Amino acid sequence: MQNNENSYKLLIDKINSTRRKENSLILGTGLFKVFAITLLTVILAGFIEMAAHGDTLLRTILAGSVFISFIVSFGLFAMPGILRFAGVRNHYDDNGMALRIGDHFTDIKDNLGNALQMIPISKNPGGVSSSLALAAFEEISRKISGRNFDEIIKYDEIKKSVIYFAIALFTFGISNIAFPDAFGSALGRVADFRTSYLPAVPFSLTIEPLEESVLRGDKVKITVKAEGIAPDEITLHIKEDKQEAFDEISLKLNDDNEYIYEVNSLKNTIFFYGRSEWYREPVITNRGVIYVIDKPIIKSISGKLNYPSYTSQPASFFTEQNADFTALVGSKAEFEILSNKELQKAEIKFIKKDMTAANDSSAVTNDTIIYSLKVNGKRASGDLRINNSGNYFIELTDFDIEKSENPIVYSVIAIQDAFPSIKLIEPLSDTEVNTNALLPIRVRISDDYGLSKLTLNYRLSKSPYALPDENFTTYEIKFIKGESEIEVPYVWDLNKLGIMPEDVFEFYLEVADNDIVNGPKKARTQTLSVRLPSLEEVQKESELVQAKIEKDLDKIMKEALEIKKDLDELNRDLMKEKNKMKEPDWKQKKKAEDIAKKQQELKEKMSEMSKSLEDATEKLQENQMISPETLEKYKELQNLMKQVDSPELRRMQEKMQEAMKNMNQDQLQKAMEQFKFDDEQFRKNIERSMKILKRLQAEQKTDALRKRAEELAKQQDELAEETAKSNPDDKSKQNELAKRQEKIQKELNNIEKELKNLEDLMKEIGEQEMPMDDLQKAMDDLKPEETNQEMSDSKENMKSGDMHKSKKNQQNASKNLKDFAKQMQKMKEGMQQQNAQEAIDKMEKYVSDMLELSKKQENVKNNTASSDYNSTRLPQHAQTQAELFESLMSVAQSMAALSEKSFAVTSEMANEVSNALNEMRQSVEMMADRNTQKAAASQSAAMGAMNRAASQMQDMVGAMKAQQNGSCDNPGGQGEGGGGGSGMTPGMSMSQKMQEIAAQQQAINQAMQQMMQGGQGGGGQSSMERQAEMSRLADKQGGARKSLEELAKEQKEISGGDKEKLAELDKIAKEMQEILQDMKVNGVTPETMRKQEKILSRLLDATRSVHDRDYEKEREGKSADNIFRKSPGAIDFNTQEGREKALRDMMKANQRGYTKDYENLIRAYFESLKKATEK
């Protein structure tokens, strides 16, 4: 056992010896390579330096190359050997070496590695036989005894490395022998790379003058003198004062060994030096300077131009290089002047522009304004007030009484503060307001330096109740100050002025700029008028329109009958020509064209009438003289009137025109027959429109009379309140109140007349179909004679000064009017209930009849399908089918009668019933031809059409019942007056509701402005009061946001609403929410006010957009035309007149109401023109 352990140690020592030898050999190989590479680099650097004799830069590069080659080669070749020798990298352990040795000796292989592992195993057997392990080790020991492990070491690489090093060493030696001095010197210079070894410069340069002062404009000479072997050419580096880079000028050597440069007229101080090259090393003279001085001269001018404080423009700074001024009158230039010598006196001499010698600095007359400056040594300071255009120069006087000569003359252009500009964007002409008496106003105001005040000036110019005002009343409109141009939205609440029906107010807007130098200048808009029409006027205007429409419909009906006669006559002529086997001639073609043209003219008239009805309906809705339900019926009527221009009729006209073009007898005959059918439908639509219009007139007149009675009762109550508060001794006030009472009494008489007209209209429609009893009850509640007498007594009591009795008379009259209005509302509801119930009852019967006919049709279809073509029962089936046709025709006729009273019968229902009748007719014809298959198919189609018609009718019945029970989400259909937001009057249109919200927003904005101004000026408000006010404003803003959200929700529920309109409302509501967050965090800031004004402006935009979309007209196409205009003249930015004209043009462009994008584009255009001219 002991012998085995000794053998094991000897084996390990032998392996370690081999490993050390191999590692040493690898390290030696790497070092020889490093020495060889480094030596070759040294040789190469020596030869380069020997050939180039370089400067310090080149020698630094060569020395660096040697060092880098050593470091790189050492890292590549020597470092791996060192790391291996240290056992850090590529190190073989005992087992690894054993395996390499075993691979070298083929009879051993991996047995040596196994043997190394036997001794540790024998000590800790772990289930392995210790004796077997020792026996295995002994066997391997015998095999490897006497073997030389060093045989695995390879000596080829070290041999090569030694050869490389020897070659490098030999080359180094040969180089020293071949170039004993030059090569060694070159290596020495590379080693001492910081030292310059260039030959001494064989010349020297001096420059004259080194420092000199000359007068401006003098001729100067710069001389560079050379000593020694002078170069043929040198470079003179020269620059003016304040010039960043030197200019380079080549100078030639003259016969006097000098280089000369002359400046004929020196204007500014110059700096200069001479330079030459000697083996890439510069030879530089001292730096010289020639100062340019005046007698005395201004070395520098600096200062700042202060604009009037109201312009809010920052001061601009100037120097002697830019001391020409273009500034507003009232500006002040502050000067700081530095001279080249001590000054006794300094003055600014300003010459007005109209002087003949304005550009002659020596022409100082009595018209010249002299500004004395404060002198301190070489410095002078003072102010120049800009009140006129002209020129100025600065004159300096030194202590030798020498004055500055040829001063620079600077220009001054004094710009007058232009008048402000104001443009009314909305409204653009005289206008009217509806019953909410809110007038949206938008005005664009601008000024070159800011605005101070915007006022609304108004007066009562016409009124049936009071004397017109002689003078205008002024109301200041708040807006965000500090902007030179702004669009101001404002909602004028005429209710605050107590506007009455038929009152006319004249108004204009006036803006003032912020000129505190010459006083604010003003500009105003044109004077417009706003009028509140009476409900009677609105009603009469609507009735006139409807009467005209009724008259025109009757006329169109007669013209349609004429067209029918012409069609019949043309058909007869075509039949005659067909029997004669002739094609239609040009006369028949011309007649067909005339018929089509007349038909087209009738369609256009119907379209115009629909638009007229649309406009009248809009005005009624704005004045709340029509209920949502009636409004929806009017819209249905408009759609009905538009249906005369159906796609089918257009197609028939096209077919007829095509047949006329081809002169085809059969095509023209067929087209005329179809056209005749569509013409019949055209007349039916007109008849239906006329009859429905009568019923709608009755409903609308009922709404209008109710509204007028309510308004009259309101006026009577207000008059009673004023009567009670008035002074009995004030005769003027009594006369005014009596006049108003007389006006109310006159309106009562008009209502009584209109009530009789309504009675006549209801009788014309049919007493059985109209609630005549409710109408009589309304007349009884109105008590015309009694109410009239009460008003007369009230007027007399006013004149006599008995205000108490007068008030009592007025209250009695008001009560009768309110009772009448309630009864009219009840009658309207009864009228609608009666019409709706009649429609429901009939529609339910139609559904029942239709389903019964469908069942019978199914039986007939089954019988027909199961019958043979020669069946004897086929005539019986045909007879049954004919009876079903007659039954369905009876239902269709009843539906047609109902369609003249109600919109419950839709065109879709009529089409399905018409299709069913056509299919039944075809099935009878097919059975007559004994074609049972096609007959059954037609019967199946008829059954399907009846089922669809019944389903549509059932849906309509359900909707009508839901609306009757008040469960419909929108009882008025798609109209927008079916409900109100928070605090809004029911029946208002969406545009009116938007106006109300805009008015709320404006009130919030004004309160915020007052609060912010109060906070800036102290205001006297305590912190608690401001917090309370802030809380109230936040509540109001939240209320406005809630109203807007409710309005958006309401519109969304109406058939989905207009997506673009809803998106805009949602966006405004979000902005309101952001304002609430800002108020909570930061309070009221100028940025908050800007956001508020933006919200108000967007609300007014949305109001106008909604108004346009509520009654959107079809666009008319217009072909493009070539427009030729003379181009304007070029813009001249070189003259003051040209610059001012460009500025005015830009301001005018901004005042034309362009969008912000276009305004920015216009501004950028003018600025780019100006810059291009300046270049």
Beta strands, then each sheet from edge to edge (+ up, - down):
strand 1: 203-208
strand 2: 211-215
strand 3: 220-228
strand 4: 233-240
strand 5: 247-252
strand 6: 258-263
strand 7: 270-278
strand 8: 281-284
strand 9: 288-293
strand 10: 298-306
strand 11: 316-319
strand 12: 325-328
strand 13: 332-339
strand 14: 343-352
strand 15: 369-372
strand 16: 374-376
strand 17: 379-385
strand 18: 390-398
strand 19: 410-415
strand 20: 421-426
strand 21: 431-432
strand 22: 438-446
strand 23: 451-462
strand 24: 473-476
strand 25: 485-493
strand 26: 504-513
strand 27: 522-524
strand 28: 528-531
sheet 1: 1+ 3- 6+
sheet 2: 2+ 9+ 7- 4+ 5-
sheet 3: 2+ 9+ 7- 8+
sheet 4: 11+ 10- 13+ 17- 16+
sheet 5: 12+ 19+ 18- 14+ 15-
sheet 6: 20+ 22- 25+
sheet 7: 21+ 28+ 26- 23+ 24-
sheet 8: 21+ 28+ 26- 27+
end
